[in-house]
Amino acid sequence: MKDHIRQLVQSALAQLVTEGTLPADLQPNIQVENARDRAHGDFASNIAMMLAKPAGMKPRDLAEKIVAALPHDAQISKVEIAGPGFINLYQNHDALARRLDAALNDAKLGVPAARPLQKIVVDLSSPNLAKEMHVGHLRSTIIGDAVARVLEFLGHDVIRQNHVGDWGTQFGMLLAYLEENPAAQQQGLADLEGFYRAAKQRFDDSEAFATRARERVVQLQAGDETCLNLWRSFNTISLSHCQAVYDRLGVKLSMADVRGESAYNDDLPGIIATLKDKGLLTEDQGAQCVFMDAFKNSEDQPLPLIVQKADGGYLYATTDLAAVRYRHTQLKADRVLYFVDQRQALHFQMAFAAARLAGFADDAMQLEHMGFGTMNGADGRPFKTRDGGTVKLVDLLDEAEQRAYALVKEKNPQLDEAELRQIARAVGIGAVKYADLSKHRTSDYSFNFELMLSFEGNTAPYLLYAYTRVASVFRRLEQSMDDTLPGQILLAESAEQELAAALARFSEVLNALADKGTPHILCTYLYELAGLFSSFYENCPILSAEQADTRNSRLRLAALTGRTLRRGLDLLGIHTLERM
Ligand code: ARG
């Protein structure tokens, strides 16, 4: 609706330009907001106040001209000017009801396909395989997954890429250790973290071992088959640990989405050669670097993007340049989104800039670092175990499920064990994911089990419960919210109108999320929707409504709310329950 109104205002402004009321060179950013107080309309724009000065008019006078020039539109029932020159618009409730009726008949709930449709690479999760996945990769995985799901829902062609760290000098150490301990391999490296620590210990303690580890690196890089086989089996096992976490989280990632750093090994000499040909390389203390004017440190010294070490080895940045080129030339991506810790912001700015200079990407391909903040513990410091170690994701998820189990059992002691477990899983995992997704992507946040498992507030349990309330309305009728329902939507009561207006905003919310890569917008929306459904449910009896028309209409509104909540949660990667 807001986009639609923006277009109406746009055409009114164009007419005023033609009439000579407004100068032709204005490029205003037309803002349309949902009105805070519905007594003053449903939408408001401050455009007259913004343009009054350049137009040389009083805001209210300009507002009148704009209102007069607004095209007639079936969605708008009334337009008013208020205060210093706000333009307030009232939604036509009949038109709104027809739109929602149409949404009920549409598998996509009335959300139109995006335009233009794009090919979008989503770089997500991307843990380093030498170690166990830790909480830092939780954010990348679930935020990236939610955004990828929404992009797909809007019709885009989405390619997920798990850019795992599967190459580098630490693998020499791991291989040398694996040779010494073949049993560890048989046990599927059950404790990857412990394995890494033990290998590191050996490396630090024994000169002979360290030498062997370095040899393995050289052999690995030279393509030695024995070493490569060992390396492959290490990665296979390590990736299977990751896959277990993805499956448990309900994240849409599979082995087929893995395209790790090593996939670009053969491209790296060519990357350096191209940078050299383009005159972009400078040698600095033996290392090959790209210096760009835009990147200086606080003392105004140029910052290097190091692409090759003095010993000839390549780096993280080199691989990222190769990945950009691959995504451009092979995948033909229109847009690439990187869900990576905010602390890598400078790396990506520099890598993107260098990639453009070298022609690995053209101007049309959008490269966007979707950085995220740190997950902190209750003390506001990066999340750590009691003894200061990194928190393993599996342990975190285990605890979430256990806590959810206790909570649900307390609320519903009569549930049988199997159902209890199933609910605990959905609530526990959902709570961890939702707590993360509902925070603004770029801010740090404190991980807090009590808050995320609360049945009040903007939490997964609250929303999952709200959904089951809608489902129960239909269960009592021995129907489903997915059935074709008779009648049509009528918007008489204000609780109905508010719920309807919120339902009509679904598409706008998804588009904003797709644009900015911010799942919290959808969380806030679903939370509001659940709240509006509550008021509707209290104020507008459904099953006891006297008129059949009213009852049908309210059931239709309830069904659309239920489907929107379920779809919205699904797009966040959260599994709904029919009862809890
Ligand atoms: N493996 C890296 C890390 O754990 C993240 C990789 C992100 N993706 C990329 N294309 N650089 O920090």
Residues whose N, C-alpha, C, O or C-beta is under 5 A from the ligand:
A	BS01	LIG	D123 S126 P127 N128 H163 V164 G165 V340
